Amino acid sequence: MGKSQETFAKKEKEKKKLKKRQDKEEKMEERKSNAKKGKSLDDMMAYIDENGNISSTPPDPKKRKVFVPEDIQISIPRQQPGEEQDPIRNGTITFFNTSKGFGFIKDLQSQESIFVHINQMRDQLQEGDKVTFEVESGPRGLNAANVKKA
């Protein structure tokens, strides 16, 4: 008679597979026994309070706000006639690089810094000069156009 074909390594692999299968079955049985069949409707409800936060308690009816649907605006309001600003503004050149051909003007009214290119200047200007200019929208923000010495 010949020797058995089962070696020690094969026996160990079979033992590990059997142990793994038993552990898996035990975990499945444990999950089944501890599982709830479903949550009640109250457990699944979520409420939104007056600040827009999600909570598990219903909001207080005394703090309820009433909105009129006609008052809600979804678009940008149209500009009313007569709200047009003066297109010509006054400012001071705060920085100007003549070799690169650009600089910035500080608007005297809004105190914002507006980009200016040398092609938009009508006169030869330097830093500190008082100027009048128009504002146009550019790809990176506001640009000054038609810049003249004040």
C-alpha positions in Angstrom: 0.0 0.0 0.0 1.0 3.5 -0.8 1.3 6.5 1.4 -1.6 9.0 1.9 -1.5 11.9 -0.5 -2.4 14.4 2.3 0.6 16.2 3.5 0.9 18.3 6.7 0.6 21.6 4.7 -2.6 20.5 3.0 -4.1 19.5 6.3 -3.2 22.9 7.8 -4.8 24.7 4.8 -8.0 22.7 5.1 -8.1 23.5 8.9 -7.7 27.3 8.2 -10.5 27.2 5.5 -12.8 25.4 7.9 -12.1 27.8 10.7 -12.6 30.8 8.4 -15.9 29.4 7.2 -17.1 28.8 10.8 -16.1 32.3 11.9 -18.0 33.8 8.9 -21.1 31.8 9.8 -20.9 32.9 13.5 -20.7 36.5 12.5 -23.6 36.1 10.1 -25.7 34.5 12.9 -24.8 37.3 15.3 -25.8 40.0 12.8 -29.1 38.3 12.2 -29.9 38.0 15.9 -28.9 41.7 16.7 -30.5 43.2 13.6 -33.6 45.3 13.9 -36.3 44.6 11.4 -36.6 48.3 10.5 -36.8 51.6 12.2 -39.9 53.4 13.1 -41.1 56.4 11.3 -40.1 58.7 14.2 -36.6 57.4 14.1 -36.3 58.2 10.4 -37.7 61.7 10.6 -35.4 64.7 10.3 -36.5 68.4 10.8 -35.0 71.6 9.7 -34.9 74.4 12.3 -35.3 78.2 11.6 -31.5 78.5 10.9 -31.5 75.7 8.3 -29.8 73.1 10.4 -31.0 69.5 10.5 -32.2 68.3 13.9 -34.1 65.3 15.3 -36.6 67.5 17.2 -39.5 69.2 15.4 -39.3 73.0 15.2 -41.1 75.3 17.6 -44.3 76.5 15.9 -44.0 79.8 17.7 -40.8 80.7 15.8 -42.4 79.9 12.5 -41.9 82.6 9.8 -44.5 83.3 7.1 -43.2 84.1 3.6 -45.2 85.6 0.8 -44.2 83.8 -2.4 -44.5 87.0 -4.5 -41.8 88.6 -2.3 -39.2 86.0 -3.2 -36.9 87.1 -6.0 -35.0 84.5 -7.9 -33.2 86.7 -10.4 -31.1 89.8 -10.2 -33.3 92.9 -9.8 -33.3 95.1 -12.8 -31.5 98.4 -12.5 -34.0 101.2 -11.8 -33.8 104.2 -14.2 -31.9 107.1 -12.6 -29.5 104.9 -10.7 -26.8 105.4 -13.4 -23.5 106.6 -12.0 -21.3 109.2 -13.6 -19.1 107.3 -16.1 -16.2 109.6 -15.6 -14.3 109.1 -12.3 -11.5 110.9 -10.6 -8.4 109.2 -9.1 -4.7 109.2 -8.4 -2.1 107.1 -10.1 -0.6 105.0 -7.2 1.8 102.9 -9.2 3.0 102.9 -12.8 5.8 100.9 -14.4 6.8 102.6 -17.7 9.0 99.8 -18.9 6.1 97.2 -18.6 3.4 99.7 -19.6 0.9 99.2 -16.8 -0.1 100.6 -13.4 -2.9 101.2 -11.0 -5.2 104.1 -10.2 -6.9 104.6 -6.8 -10.4 105.8 -7.3 -11.1 108.8 -5.0 -14.8 107.9 -4.5 -14.7 104.2 -3.9 -11.0 103.9 -2.8 -10.6 100.8 -5.0 -7.5 100.1 -7.1 -8.2 99.9 -10.8 -5.8 98.5 -13.4 -4.6 100.9 -16.2 -2.6 100.0 -19.4 -0.4 102.5 -21.2 -2.6 102.2 -24.4 -5.6 103.7 -22.5 -3.6 106.8 -21.5 -4.2 110.0 -23.5 -1.4 112.0 -21.8 2.1 111.2 -20.5 1.5 110.4 -16.8 3.5 109.5 -13.7 2.9 108.2 -10.2 1.0 110.7 -8.0 -0.8 112.5 -10.9 -4.5 113.3 -10.5 -6.5 111.8 -13.4 -10.0 111.4 -14.8 -11.0 108.1 -16.3 -13.8 105.8 -17.3 -14.2 102.3 -16.0 -14.8 99.2 -18.1 -14.9 95.5 -17.1 -12.0 93.4 -18.2 -11.1 89.7 -18.0 -9.5 90.1 -14.5 -11.6 92.9 -13.1 -12.1 96.6 -13.6 -9.9 98.5 -16.2 -9.4 102.2 -16.6 -10.1 103.7 -20.1 -9.6 107.1 -21.6 -7.2 108.2 -18.8 -6.5 112.0 -18.9 -4.7 114.4 -16.6 -7.1 116.2 -14.3 
